[in-house]
Amino acid sequence: MGNLDGKVAFVTGAARGQGRSHAVRLASEGADIIAVDICDQIGTVNYPLATSDDLAETVRQVEKLDRRIVASVADVRIRHQLTEAVAEGLTPFGRLDIVVANAGIYPGQGGSRCEAFIDATDVDLIGVMNTVAVSLPHLQAGASIIVTGSTAGMIEGATEKLGPGGSGYSWAKQTIARYVEALALQLAPQSIRLNAIHPTNCNTLLLHNIDVYKAFRPDLEEPTREDVVDAFPAMQAMPIPYIEPIDISNVVAFLASEQSRYMTGVNLRVDAGAMLKPAPV
Ligand SMILES: NC(=O)c1ccc[n+]([C@@H]2O[C@H](COP(=O)([O-])OP(=O)(O)OC[C@H]3O[C@@H](n4cnc5c(N)ncnc54)[C@H](O)[C@@H]3O)[C@@H](O)[C@H]2O)c1
């Protein structure tokens, strides 16, 4: 018996990282999964996004738990692709109870016309809003929507100090927090909940890439993992360099379940105390 027996969860960015971890964690509680991922590259992103082999591995891990999964390639920027992916999952499953709008990118600074800002906001904000929009018609009272923000949206001055990619990322995540509060209030009379989780640095490829390393070590032209080893723990109040995907998945599972039935419109930090620290002077 799991906390989510008989429920169906839609997870974006499910091919790897936190998205795969969420899909597997929700399946371990009894949910069937509708999974999507872009499985392709986006021009301004300087690290590899997931592949169809990654998505196949998520399918394998969910099925190993004796849960069903319908996985498709879809881009969260393109609303009709999400509509089709949800419809494909609804055919066998017949219902949708949980939505996890997790897909995200951290673009570099590339492009002469702020393309990195556009890509970041298209995926990290509009992609989240598209995911919610295509899901809402299928949700009933008791449904739970969880969107992924970031403490990057809470760091004083991040939107102004970073270049186009980091600025777009930070602004998108900041806007997610307001979006959740505004829409949660509208959904509350229907007993549909909407909450955001804001992770600190998490041990995935979105963190381990040259553009994030540059944000931590702006003094270096080509910072490597070794160069940021000391800078990473300085972010959190607790003595860790980063959290793991499962640390977010455990909170996703809680917010998806009845255990959190009266929590809505909440912006929940999972940040090892990062945002309690005073901003560097
Ligand atoms: N890793 C961190 O340090 C960190 C910190 C705070 C917040 N986040 C957020 O967590 C979420 C998950 O990221 P992650 O850390 O697992 O990184 P990740 O790069 O491992 O996973 C992101 C997934 O999203 C997919 N994706 C990207 N663009 C997409 C699109 N347009 N359509 C569909 N899928 C797309 C990627 O292919 C990948 O599988 C993101 O929203 C990210 O912004 C990450």
The ligand as an SDF file (V2000), in Angstrom:
LIG
                    3D

 44 48  0  0  0  0  0  0  0  0999 V2000
   20.1510   21.3240  -10.4040 N   0  0  0  0  0  0  0  0  0  0  0  0
   20.0230   22.4100   -9.6940 C   0  0  0  0  0  0  0  0  0  0  0  0
   20.9750   22.9180   -9.0610 O   0  0  0  0  0  0  0  0  0  0  0  0
   18.6720   23.0900   -9.5930 C   0  0  0  0  0  0  0  0  0  0  0  0
   18.4720   24.0400   -8.5710 C   0  0  0  0  0  0  0  0  0  0  0  0
   17.2310   24.6600   -8.4730 C   0  0  0  0  0  0  0  0  0  0  0  0
   16.2160   24.3410   -9.3730 C   0  0  0  0  0  0  0  0  0  0  0  0
   16.4480   23.4270  -10.3540 N   0  0  0  0  0  0  0  0  0  0  0  0
   15.3380   23.1100  -11.2580 C   0  0  0  0  0  0  0  0  0  0  0  0
   15.0430   21.7400  -11.1670 O   0  0  0  0  0  0  0  0  0  0  0  0
   14.3940   21.3050  -12.3790 C   0  0  0  0  0  0  0  0  0  0  0  0
   14.9880   20.0010  -12.8420 C   0  0  0  0  0  0  0  0  0  0  0  0
   16.3250   20.2050  -13.2870 O   0  0  0  0  0  0  0  0  0  0  0  0
   17.4800   19.1430  -12.9880 P   0  0  0  0  0  0  0  0  0  0  0  0
   18.2920   19.7100  -11.9040 O   0  0  0  0  0  0  0  0  0  0  0  0
   16.9050   17.7820  -12.8240 O   0  0  0  0  0  0  0  0  0  0  0  0
   18.3270   19.2490  -14.3480 O   0  0  0  0  0  0  0  0  0  0  0  0
   18.4680   18.2450  -15.5900 P   0  0  0  0  0  0  0  0  0  0  0  0
   19.1050   19.0380  -16.6750 O   0  0  0  0  0  0  0  0  0  0  0  0
   19.1240   16.9880  -15.1820 O   0  0  0  0  0  0  0  0  0  0  0  0
   16.9630   17.8890  -15.9500 O   0  0  0  0  0  0  0  0  0  0  0  0
   16.1210   18.7520  -16.6620 C   0  0  0  0  0  0  0  0  0  0  0  0
   15.3050   17.8980  -17.6310 C   0  0  0  0  0  0  0  0  0  0  0  0
   14.3910   18.7660  -18.3460 O   0  0  0  0  0  0  0  0  0  0  0  0
   14.4310   18.3920  -19.7210 C   0  0  0  0  0  0  0  0  0  0  0  0
   14.0140   19.5390  -20.5390 N   0  0  0  0  0  0  0  0  0  0  0  0
   14.7120   20.6850  -20.7540 C   0  0  0  0  0  0  0  0  0  0  0  0
   14.0330   21.4920  -21.5850 N   0  0  0  0  0  0  0  0  0  0  0  0
   12.8770   20.8690  -21.8790 C   0  0  0  0  0  0  0  0  0  0  0  0
   11.7650   21.1980  -22.6910 C   0  0  0  0  0  0  0  0  0  0  0  0
   11.7200   22.3490  -23.3790 N   0  0  0  0  0  0  0  0  0  0  0  0
   10.7370   20.3300  -22.7580 N   0  0  0  0  0  0  0  0  0  0  0  0
   10.7790   19.1480  -22.0930 C   0  0  0  0  0  0  0  0  0  0  0  0
   11.8210   18.7720  -21.3180 N   0  0  0  0  0  0  0  0  0  0  0  0
   12.8530   19.6190  -21.2200 C   0  0  0  0  0  0  0  0  0  0  0  0
   15.8730   17.9820  -19.9590 C   0  0  0  0  0  0  0  0  0  0  0  0
   16.0310   17.2210  -21.1410 O   0  0  0  0  0  0  0  0  0  0  0  0
   16.1940   17.2220  -18.6820 C   0  0  0  0  0  0  0  0  0  0  0  0
   15.8290   15.8660  -18.7770 O   0  0  0  0  0  0  0  0  0  0  0  0
   14.5310   22.4860  -13.3390 C   0  0  0  0  0  0  0  0  0  0  0  0
   13.3200   23.2150  -13.3810 O   0  0  0  0  0  0  0  0  0  0  0  0
   15.6190   23.3290  -12.7230 C   0  0  0  0  0  0  0  0  0  0  0  0
   15.5420   24.6770  -13.0960 O   0  0  0  0  0  0  0  0  0  0  0  0
   17.6360   22.7970  -10.4800 C   0  0  0  0  0  0  0  0  0  0  0  0
  1  2  1  0
  2  3  2  0
  2  4  1  0
  4  5  1  0
  4 44  2  0
  5  6  2  0
  6  7  1  0
  7  8  2  0
  8  9  1  0
  8 44  1  0
  9 10  1  0
  9 42  1  0
 10 11  1  0
 11 12  1  0
 11 40  1  0
 12 13  1  0
 13 14  1  0
 14 15  2  0
 14 16  1  0
 14 17  1  0
 17 18  1  0
 18 19  2  0
 18 20  1  0
 18 21  1  0
 21 22  1  0
 22 23  1  0
 23 24  1  0
 23 38  1  0
 24 25  1  0
 25 26  1  0
 25 36  1  0
 26 27  1  0
 26 35  1  0
 27 28  2  0
 28 29  1  0
 29 30  1  0
 29 35  2  0
 30 31  1  0
 30 32  2  0
 32 33  1  0
 33 34  2  0
 34 35  1  0
 36 37  1  0
 36 38  1  0
 38 39  1  0
 40 41  1  0
 40 42  1  0
 42 43  1  0
M  CHG  2   8   1  16  -1
M  END
$$$$
